[in-house]
Amino acid sequence: MGKDNTLICHVSGFHPPDISIQLLKNGVEIPDAKQTDLAFEQGWQFHLTKSVGFTPDSGEEYTCRVRHLKNLKTYTWESNM
């Protein structure tokens, strides 16, 4: 907590390649996130990574929201502290 870090969301094994990733702090998208190019794997599967620098603070919620076709999933970052 309180130290510079990187929030990373890596999504793999999906097809078709219609996907979006958002990195959020308390439900608001974090600006200046970097996204890799969509990469192709064997078996017509794809992977994609999005990351952003952040400084985690207690009481704040950091999440990765992934939309693939009509599916929407949210993953919450949890500190080991």
Buried (B, 14 or more C-beta within 10 A) or exposed (E): EEEEBEBEBEBEEBBEBEBEBBBBBEEEEBEEBEBEEEEEEEEEEBBBBBBBEBEBEEEEEBBBBBBBEEEEEEEEBEEEE
